[in-house]
Amino acid sequence: MSSAASRLSHIATATAGAAAAGESNEPPPAGSAVAQEDDGLSGDIGYRLPPKEIQDIVDAPPLPVLSFSPNKDKILFLKRRALPPLSDIAKPEEKLAGLRIDANSNTRSRMSFYTGISIHKLLDDGTLGPEKEVHGYPVGARINFVTWSQDGRHISFTVRVDEEDNKSGKLRVWIADVESGEARPLFKSPEIYLNAIFDSFVWVNNSTLLVCTIPVTRGAPPQKPSVPSGPKIQSNETKNVVQVRTFQDLLKDEYDADLFDYYATSQLVLASLDGTVKPIGRPAVYTSIDPSPDDKYLMVSSIHRPYSYIVPCGRFPKKVELWTVDGKFIRELCDLPLAEDIPITMSSVRKGKRSIYWRADKPSTLYWVETQDGGDAKVEVSPRDIVYMENAEPINGEQPEILHKLDLRYAGTSWCDESLALVYESWYKTRKTRTWVLSPDEKDVSPRILFDRSSEDVYSDPGSPMMRRTDMGTYVIAKIKKQDGSTYVLLNGMGATPEGNVPFLDLFDINTGSKEQIWESDKEKYYESVVALMSDKTDGELSLDQLKILTSKESKTENTQYYLQTWPEKKQVKITNFPHPYPQLASLYKEMIRYQRKDGVQLTANLYLPPGYDPSKDGPLPCLVWSYPGEFKSKDAAGQVRGSPNEFPGIGATSPLLWLARGFAILSGPTIPIIGEGDEEANDRYVEQLVASAEAAVEEVVKRGVAHPDKIAVGGHSYGAFMTANLLAHASHLFCCGIARSGAYNRTLTPFGFQNEDRTLWEATSTYVEMSPFMSANKIKKPILLIHGEQDNNSGTLTMQSDRFFNALKGHGALSRLVILPFESHGYSARESIMHVLWETDRWLQNYCVNGASKADSDSVADSENKTLSASGGSAAREDLSPEGSSYLPRSLLW
């Protein structure tokens, strides 16, 4: 996990939804197949544990997530546990319309949760008051969808308790009084449950919630016919051009469509804190419910038939309606048809109205955008998008008002007031991005461009406007007034520089473009960033002398803490004191290094060395290089420095940094830019640029004397796994072995585009073939470990990709191993799975990196291990060496 992601994982918005938390930090339950030692050659080895120094880091308890009250005077500490047991993710799930559904709880499957909630007051001096536990809910409850009421006096959340036989319980909505911490069910009836397939619930005022519930009249789920009524037929006799990416978990037949309707259909219910309950509307597949800022209207979105067997539910026919808050239908805003034909070209979109929202600065004004190019980015037209707005209930036949016309693709709006709004547009092919200044209610003021730049040019990024909360509970651009009466907006920027990111806060004059920096991160030791504006309790302009912000602060060796900063003194008060998550690595060495590719492109990477390492005494180390390629339109942008040398190294459960505890040097995130300048497509020189970047990285760590040239391994996840396989095929002189997790290796299996490639296989046949390591399996001579989740649902990375790649490697005698993780998806979550992945990775690194299995002895190692397989009764030609009845064990294949 990146340090930025690590920081954000500790902060929840005031309307936090499903918990981004783990599920269990307990040892595997009795009966789980977990063992410590094995030679790793047989297919029935069970789940293994990595060395203790790695286990201890992974099993460290995670820090809580923070959620601030609307008035910024209280903080929730949302407690969580680490990795869930395999039994949690092994629960049955329905795969329907691109979703995975836990049928028993009527939620998305594999939903993580919080284990407890505590409340702290934020005192006037900036420190935290004593902890107050939210109480009253069942012991062992799994908590989700923690949300503040608009006045901050209550919080709402869901509770589920596991039933017998390890079945998930259904979700019930609970309410807690913030002052007392006492919690109770929202509904008096125990038969009213939340339907959390799409939206969950929303506060419509301080005393009422609108809840998506399972219809109380719903019967048993439809039964799959024992005999089909006919063949499955898809037809294109109309000769439509329909190109789609490699989506997974789609509907397969009419039974699947009925099952999707069964689980996704909700009944909307208004529920007051006094116990009053009122169903509104008819049952339907509601996907979002959005109250107007003045709480008088509801914008209700739903999807309906006809469904599709080739695209997920996000492209199903969509209806958006306007209701009164008590459920009376007013009018239909749109009814969009099935969208199977969205072009695969980047920046293409759905036809018709899209991005329909409420203006944040008005009581009940709608705005949206409509494409003028039919959604097809290849069509040249001006304007390309038009932004409209209108009142919720137009008077006397009023027509929608054109807010702005755009020649690029609409990318969002930030509202302030009747005199100021910012509208954004962008275009992927050119990386161009523009920010427009509008006066939405002043017709005599013409729109003008505020910023016109490349999205890749991080050095020119001026920052984003900070938002303040209004009395209506919405968020608008904050205006700051100085003592002389001048008014500014606050721009919060990451401050990218050639020396690394130095975040800043600027007072920016919208009219003149002048700016004044009022805060900047420490540059020498710490990395600081602005997290939120804390002085937004009143509407209107905020005084600079009363400005209060929340910042985070960290260093290479000190984990993230949060601070309050107040003006005019710029006094800083620390409000958290989280312990170091892995003190055993507290003294690790980190350096952001810079070096150059042979074509002159500047590259960067984070070099990590183990605690106590002394290059003069210890000499060069075995090194693990872990990366993920990126695409750029210019060499200058590709060479810009991203990130900070002072960021804290966040170590996730499968992070390569875990091998610092095993004495490795780690080269994390070396930039591997794939550049296509002008009309050139980046991927047409993918292999050439990939190899050149890797050569520069290896040369740098060897030159520094920290990495042994014969003991450098390479690895990556997803597109990083694709990178790893290509490097072993085309740059075998650089690496002793590779680790590829959840990758796609044969691009002919993703014929309508992948990653940012939007040409089809038939338009760029040579590129698809040359980029596919599957086609170069005969060139891979170094040991490669393939790991994949058996239930991978990421577009393009089907588990079949690793199966077929392993067969290709095996067919050419490559030293390779395939590990398939039961029940796991694109990323791995169960403790047993993750520990086994770490064991496999550590074993691979010890055998083929530390112990120096070089190119010359790869064949002899393979021969030796194959003999072991043969002697133990194994078969080198078998796909699955697991014994019958061991389907819950990882499938490990070795050649």
HUBELNOR-V138103 format. One line per field, one symbol per residue. phi: phi as a letter, one per 30 degrees, with the letter a starting at -180 (. if undefined). psi: psi as a letter, one per 20 degrees, with the letter a starting at -180 (. if undefined). burial: b if it has 9 or more other C-alpha atoms within 8 Angstrom, else e. A space follows every 50 residues. Layout:
phi = ???
psi = ???
burial = ???
This chain:
phi = .ddddddddcccddceceddcdcacddedejddbbcbadicddcdidccd eeddedddddddddccbddedhcbbcccdbcddddedddddebccbhicc cdddchbddiddaccabbcbdcdddjdcdddbddbjdddidccbhdbddd cidbbcacbbbdcdiidddddcdbbbdddcidcaddcdddccbdccdcdc abdcadbbcccdcdedddcdddcdedbddlddbbbbddidcbcbdddbid dcaddddddeeddddbcdbdbcddjdbbdbicdaddcabbddedicbbcc cbcadddbcbbdddcdebcbbcbddcjddcacdabddecdcdedeeidbd didbhdbdddcbdaccbabbdcciicdddcabdcbbccbadebechiece cddacbcccebkbccbadcbbcccbabdecidbbcccbcdccddcddbdc bbacdddddcddjcddccdcddicbbddcccdddjdcbccccbdidbdcj dbebbcdbdddcidbbdcabdecdcccbbdcadccbdbdjdcdedcdbbc bcbabeccddbcbccbcddhdcbdcbbddddbedcdcdcbbdcbabddcj ddbbacccbdeidbedccidcdbccbaadbcbcbdddddddbjbdcdddd cddbdddedddcicdbcciedbdccbdidddeddbddeddddddeddded ddddicbddcbccbaacidddeeedddddcbddcbdabbbchccbbdddb dcjahcdcddeddbeddedddddedcedcdccdbccbaddcdcdejcdee ededdddddddciddbbcccceidcdccbdeeddddeddedddddddcbd didcedceddddddddddeddcjdbdcddbdddejcddcddccbb
psi = pqhghgghiipqrilpcqplrahpjqrqrpiqnprgqqijhriliaprpr qhhgghghippqqrqqpqqhjkiqppooqrrcpqqhhgiiqqqpopkjqp pohhilrqrkprrqirpqppqorhjirprqpopprirqpjqpprlppqrh ijiqqqrqpqppaqkkqprqpqpqppphghjpqqqgphpijoqpokgdrf rqphaijpqppoqppijpbqqqppphpqiarpppqliikqoopqrmqrkr qhahggghgggghipqpppppqhjippoqqrqprmphqpoqqhjkhrpop qqqrqprqjiqrhijrppppqprrijjppgrphqnprpmikpqipqjqrq qaprlorpphjqgmpqqrqpqijjioiipoqprhqpprqrqgnqplkpqq pogqpqiappjrppqfaiipqppqqroghijppqpqpqnhjnhipqqqpg porphhnhhjoirqpqqqprhijrprppppprhjiqqrqppoqilprijr pnqroqppohhijqqppiqqqqhghqoqqpgqpimkiqraqpphijppqp qqprahiprprqqppqqiikppppiqmpqphmhijhkrpppoqpapqiji ppqrroppqqpjpohhhiaqrqppppaoqqqqiqhghhiqpprqijqpnp oahkqhihjhijjqqpopkppmpopnqcippgiikggghgggggghgghg hghijipphjloqqrrpdhhggggghhhhiliihqhrqooplrpioiiim ilqqcjojqrhihlghggghiohhikhiioiqppoppqphkpjqohlqhh ghghgghgghijkqorppopopiqbgqqhqgggghgghgggggghggjfg jlorhhjghhgggghhhggghjjrpiiqhojqqpjkijqpoopp.
burial = eebeebbebbbbebebebbebbbbbeebeeeeebbeeeeebbbbbbbbbb eeebbebebbeebbbbbbbbbbbbbbbbbbbbbbbbebbeeebbbbbbbb bbbebbbbbeebbbbbbbbbbbbeebbbeeeebbeeeeeebbbbbbbbbb bbbbbbbbbbbbeeeebbbbbbbbbbbbeebbbbbbbeeeebbbbbbbbb bbbbbeebbbbbbbbeeeeeeeeeeeeeeeeeeeeeeeeeeebbbebebb beeebbbbbbbbbbbbbbbbbbeebebeebeebbbbbbbebbbbbbbbbb bbbbeebbbbbbbebbbbbbbbbbbebbeeebebbbebbbebbbbbbbbb bebbebebbbbebbbbbbbbbbbebbbeeeeebbbbbbbbebebeeeeee ebbebbbbbbeeebbbebbbbbbbbbbeeebbbbbbbbbbeeeeeebebb ebbbbbbbeebebebbbbbbeebbbbbbbbbbeeeebbbbbbbbbbbeeb bbbbbbbbbbeeeeeebeebbbeeebbbbbeebbbbbeeeebbbebbbbb bbbbbbbbbbbbbbbbbbeebebbbeeeeebeeebbbbbbebeebbbeee bbbbbbbbbbbeeebeeebbbbbbbbbbbebbbbbebbbbbeebbbbbee beebebbbbbbebbbbbbbbbbbbbbbeeebbbebbbebbbbbbbbbbeb bbeebbbbebbbbbbbbbbbbbbbbbbbbbbbebbbbbbbbbbbbbbeeb bbbbeeebbbbeebbebbbbbbbbbbbbebbbbbbbbbbbbbbbbbbbbe bbbebbebbbeeebbbbbbbbbbbbbebbbbbbbbbbbbbbbebbbbbbb ebbbeeebbebbeebbebbbeeebebeeeebbeeeeeebbbbbbb
